[in-house]
């Protein structure tokens, strides 16, 4: 395993980290006992950073990880969680108020069975009613939590990298990390335009979703994936190209992300032990000559001339649903 400094936090984290979204039903049917064993096995393989949040299964991720950590020495791992995004129901999905932030972190610690988390992040501030709520309520509440010993460092997690940069520049509260997802992939590698900026400010860079939340895999994305049908069609063509050559698209996509510079840790949501071991193998041994050839062909055929993203999909859809609920009331 390779280990990197997480910005200037003093935390030395594994280059591959464990994502908690898989410990819910987001990516398929979830079995808690298997999840507990997967967490423990992953830690035994040298992974030192765990990433979770209340949004993943409305607590099932934190609960599962907490159960797994009961027998693990606290000094042997780092863990990050989130506040701001909670429920599946639109009306209660986001809440960045000071009161909810404090209560949310307390509930997280209770589910994890921990006295503190190493990193607490504002989850998707894109969806806040106004950025001032994040700057004047969410972040100051987290700063008090750090002073109270409930967390060690504060971060931002969002799909919009420009927004995270804006928060870093405007916040009176020290931001120690940013988490970007689906922006260091074969089809959208825009995170590389920002890593130098964050690094120069001593901010740790966390990358998640190397496969674009399943988009870059032979299996394909879940039905809820926000990408357009056109984007899904292009990625489907890429996956079929890989299948014909007996190569797993997720494997070469993961290798690509793991080898991008300036990233301190890559959050990977393993669905089972096989995926975990395969990802560690990709980092350790790299791709075969055949996989390297297929990767080059896939890049040239499908992704080199276009950036595939869903930047303007989720926020308008959320606002529309929220307006509909308000009109009903």
C-alpha positions, 0 to 999 in steps of 0.5 A: 500500500502507498501512503500520502500526507492528507494536506497539512493535517498530519494524517498519513492516509492510504492511497486507497480508502474505503467508501461507505456508500456501499454499506447501504442499498445504493449499489444493490442489496446490502448485507450488514454482516458481510459489510462488517467483515469487508471493513475488517478485511480491508483494514487488515490489507493496509487501508487506513482511511474510512469514508462514510456519512448519514446519507448512505442508507440513512445511517446504515453505513455508519452503523455497519462501520461502527459495528466493524470497528468495535474490535479495531484499535482506534489508533489504527485507522482514520475516519471521515463522515459528513453533515448536511445530507441526510434523508432520501425524502426530498423534504428532509434530504438537506439541512445545513442549519446549526441545530441539525449540524450539531445533532447530525454529528452527535448521531454519527458519533453514536452510530459509529460508537466513537468519541470523535471522527478525524474528518467531518465534511459538509456534504453537497453544499451545492444544495444549501438554500444559500451559501451564507448558511454554510459559511455562517451556520454549518462551518462555525458549528463544526469549528465548535465541534473540533474545539469540543473534541468531536472531530479533528479536521473540517472538509467540504465534499461536493460535485462542484469543484468551483463551489468548494474553491469558493468556500475555501476562499470565503470561509473564516473557518479553516478548511483542511480537505476537499472531497471531489467525486466523479471528476478524476475519471476516464471521461471527466478528469477536471479535478486535475485543473484544481489540485495545484490550487488546493495543494498550495493552500495545504488542503488535502485532496480526496477523490471518490468514484473512479468509475463515475458511480458505476458508469465506467464498468462492464456492469453499468450504472444503477437506474438512479444514475444522474447522467443523461441517456447520451452519456450512458450510451457512450459508456455502454459502448466503451463497456461493450468494447471491453467485454469483447476483449475480456477486459473489465472497464472498471479495472482500467478506469480505476487504475487511471484514477489511482495514477492521477497526480496530486490526489492524497487518497481515492475513496473506493466503494467495494461491494464485496471482498473480490472488488477490494482485492482486485483494486488493491492488486491494480494499485500494487501490480498495475495493468497487464499489457493487454489491459494497457492496450485496451485502455489506450484504445478506449481513451482514443475511441470514446473519451479523449475528445469529450468531457462527460458529466452531469453538472446541471442535472441534480440541483435543478431536479432537487429544486423542482421537487422542493418547489412542488412540495412547497406548492402542495403545502 
